[in-house]
Amino acid sequence: MGNLIKVLTRDIDNNGGNFFLDFENAQPSLSETALWEEVNGVLLEARVVLQQLQEYRGAGDEIRQAIQSPSVQGVQEKAWSAVVPLVGKLKTFYVFSQKLEGSLRLLLGVLTSSGSSPTQQLEQKQALARQFAHILHFTLRFDELKMTNPAIQNDFSYYRRTISRMRINNLAADAGNEVNNELANRMSLFYASATPMLKTLSDATSKFVSDNPDLPIENTTDCLSTMASVCKVMLETPEYRTRFASEETVLFCLRVMVGVIILYDHVHPAGAFIKTSNIDMKGCIRVLKDQPPSSVEGLLNALRYTTKHLNDEATPKQIKTMLQPN
């Protein structure tokens, strides 16, 4: 993902924040290794999940035929046989979201601990900051893919309808019924969200703050706003940006920037959009709009529809206008 990238954050913590944030090669210290290895196992699984989601084609044809021929047993069986393994994948994705939530909470616990400024935390714990960034990158990528694949909800809806019909008719669902009713309800809520992974992480970050009343909320919000500033400066400064080895690094930073903004907006009582926000929202939106529209529309939609405070009265009209769909 390119060489070391020198990042100059804005003076968020009155400490300058001039440091290298190596999103590619940062390695953990001895004291960080156990946590790093635990989170790394989840990040390796994340690659598999993304690959499976990219390859998810759905059972649309089989479902359509089954709906058109409700009394033809062979057609019904063909649709069921197509849908069951797909629902198995959807279950895997949902279970993985819980693992990702756990990793996020572990990293927040370390990156927001008292004793150092946000810039110092990110600078001194770069390997863990890098993993935090990779979690956000995965989350935005997962949700982009999910939003453009209506087959996911169609397949799951058909599965639930069929299971209900089987129960009514006292038919066994065989070993294919690997999702019990309680789990199916939770999965329905998960996939009903336009951005399910981001919602999971937003809820987890808010819960992290409420579960740790002795930890000042500023420790969490300042960590998130510093990360947003780091990404924005990397993206808008030509001398930094030319060090990116590939366009993928640009997308990586964009996704991480949007992810931390959304988390910040859910955790900070007044949100990310007010004039006194530690995040330069106008600057962040400008950076997004400077990219090819096809690569950032999903990210702009995430800001429009998954933030908490965008439509508040306190949000400046200029920011609302900047985020209006074209």
N, C-alpha and C positions, 0 to 999 in steps of 0.2 A: 504494500500500500504506500510505497514511496519511502524516501529517506525520512530522517527525523525532521519534524516540522516545528519550527520555532513559533510559539504562540504568545502574543502579547494580549493579555486580557485587559479590559478596562479596569479602572481602579475601584473594583467592587469592594475589596476589603482593605483599602488604604495601604496596600502592600505591593502595588505594581503588577505582580503576577506575570513576570517575564520568564517563561520557562518552556522547555521542550515537552510536548505531550505526544508521545510516540504511540500512535494507534496500531502500529504493526508489530513492533519488536520488544516492547517493554516486558521485562521479566520480573517475577516476584522476588522479594527479599526472603530470607530464611523464615522470618516470622509470618510472612504472608503465604507461604507455599501451600499449607494445608487447605486454606480457604480457596486459593487460586485453583488448586487441583480439583476441588469439589465443584466449583463453578465451571471450570473448563470441561468437565464431563457433561454438564448440561449444555454448554455451547456446542460441543461436538454433536450431541443429539439434535440440537437446533438445525444443524446443516441437513441432517437426514429428514427432519420434519419439513423444511422448506422444499427439499427435492421432491418429497412425496406430494406436497401441496401443488407444486408446479406441474406435476404429472397427473393430477386429479382430473379425470375427464367426466365423471358422473355417469348415471344410468338413464339419461333422459329418454333415449329411444325405447328402451325396454319398459320404462314406466308409462310412456305414452301408449304403447301397444297394450299394456296390461289394463290401462284405464278404458281403452277403446273396446277391449274384449274381456269384460269382467267374468264371463262364464267359461272361458277357455282355460282349462287347468294348466295346460302346458305353457301358455303365455304368462300366466300368473307365476308359475314356478321359475320361469326364466328371469322375470323381473326381480323376484325375491333373491335368486342366486346371484344376480348382479349387484343388488343393493347391500346385502349383508357384509361382504368384505369391505365395501366402501364405508359403511358405518363403523366397521372396525378401525379404519384409518381415522375417521372423525373422532372416535373415542381416544385414540392415541394422541391426536392433536390437543384435545381438551385436557387429558391427564398431563401432557407436557406443559400446558399453561400453568398448572399448579406447581410444577417443578421450577419453572421460570420465576414465578412469584416468590418462591422460597429463596432462590439465588439473589433476586433483587433485594430482598429484605436483609440478607446476610451482608451484601455489599454496602447497602445504605448504613448498616450498623457500624461499619468500619470507616466509611468515607465522611460520616457526619459526627464522628466522636469529637468530644470537646478537647480543647488544648491547642488546636492549630486553626489558622484561617482557612477558608475554603480553597484558596489558591495553593496554600501549603499542602493541604490534604491531597489535592489532585496531583501536585508536583511530586510529592514524596511517595505517593502510593499509585504510581502510574500504571503498574500492571493491573491493579484492581479497577482503576478508572477506565482503563482500556476494556476490561470485561464488562463494566457497566455500559460503556458505549456500544459494545457488541450486542448486549441484550436489547438495547433500544433499537439498534439497527435491525435486528431480527424481527422485533415486534412490528415496526413500521412496514417491513417487507412482507411479513405474514399477512398483515391486514390489507395491504395493497392487493395481494394475490386473492385473498378471500373476497374482497369487494367486487372483483371482476369475474367471480365464478359463482353464478346463481345456482349451479347444480348442487352445491353443498347443502343449501337449505331445502331444495327440492327433494334431494335424495333422503334427507333425514325426515322430512315431513311424510314422505311416502312410507318410510320404514315404520314410523310411529302409527300411521293409519292402519297399516297392515297388521302390526302387532295387536292393536286394539280389536281389529276384526277377528283375529285368531283367538283372542281371549273370549270374545263374545260367543264365538262358535266352538269354544273349548278345544281348539286345535293346538297341538304342541308346536312351538316355534323351533324345535330341535336345538342343536348346539349353536345354531346361528344367532340365537337371541342372546348376545353377549352383553347387552346393555339393559340393566334392570330399570324399573320405572323411575326410581329416585335419581339415578344417574342420567337417564334420558331427560328428565325435567331440568337438571342443571345444564346439560348440554344444549337444550333448547334455548335457555336464557343466554348462554355463551354465544351461540351462533346467531341469535336474534340481533345482537349488536352489530352495527356496521363495522366497527373496529374492535373485535373481541379481545385480542391480546392487549391492546392499549388500554381498554377498560379494565382488564385484569390488573395491569401494572398500576394504573391510576388509583384503583381501589386499594391495592396493596400498599402504595406509598402513603395514602391518607391513613390507612390502618396502622402503618409503621409509626406515624406521628402520634396518633391517639394512644397507641400501646406503649409509648415511651414519654410519659408526661414530664419526666425529669430532664429530658433532652430539649433544649430550646428549639422551637420550630424553625428559627433562623438558621440553625445548623443544616437543616435539610433544604430549605428554600435557597440559601446562599450557595450550597453545593450545586444545586440544579441551575441557578442563574449563572454561575461561573462557567459551568460546562457549556451552556448556551452561548455565552460570550466567546469562549474559546473556539467553538465551531464557526461562529459568525466571522470572527477575525480571520480564521484560516481561509474561509471562502471568499471574503471580500478584498483581501490583500494580495495583489498580483505576485509579489515576491514570495509569499508563502504558497500560493496556489500553483505556481509553476513547478514547485517541488513534488507535486502529486505525480505518482508514476502512471496513474490511469484515471479515466473518468469515473470509475467505480469509487475512488476515494472521495470524489466530490459528492456522489450520491450518499455515501456512507455518512459524511459530515452533515449533509442536509437532513437525513433521517434522524440522526442523533440530536441535532439542534431542535427539530420539531418535537421529538419525543420528550426532551427535558422541558421544553416550554409547556407542553400539555400536563406533564406531571406537576410542574410548578403551579400551573393555573388551578389544579385540583387541590393542592396542599396549602397554598398561601391564602389567607382569609380574604384578601382583596383581589387576588388573581394576578395574572401576568400582563393585563392590558392597561391598567391605570397609568397615569402620567408618571407617578413616582415609582413605578416598577423597576426592579434591578435589571430587568431584561429590556434591551433596546428593541422593542417589538417592531417599530417602523423599519429599523435597519435589518432585522431578521426577515421581515416580509419582502423587503426590497431584494435581499439576496436570493430568496426563493423565486421572485418574479424575474430575476435576471437569467434564470436557467431556461432551457427549452421547455415549453409548456407541457409536453407529453411526459416529461420525467418528474414534474413536481405537482401535477394536478391532484394526485392522491394525497400528497402532503398538505397542500392548501386546503383540501376538503377535510383533512384531519383537524386542522386548526379551526375551520369553520364549524364543524359538527361534533367534535369530541372534547372541545374545551368547555369550561364551566362558566366563565365570566365574560365571554366576548360580547354578549348582548346586554350586559349591564349598562345602566345609565352612565356610570363613571368611565366607561370606555370611550376614548376620544373618537369623534365622528370620522376623522381621517383614517384611523385604523380600521373602523368598520367598512369604510368605502374601499380601502385597499384590499380587503378580503371579500368584497362582493364578487360573486361569479360573473365572468364576462358574458 
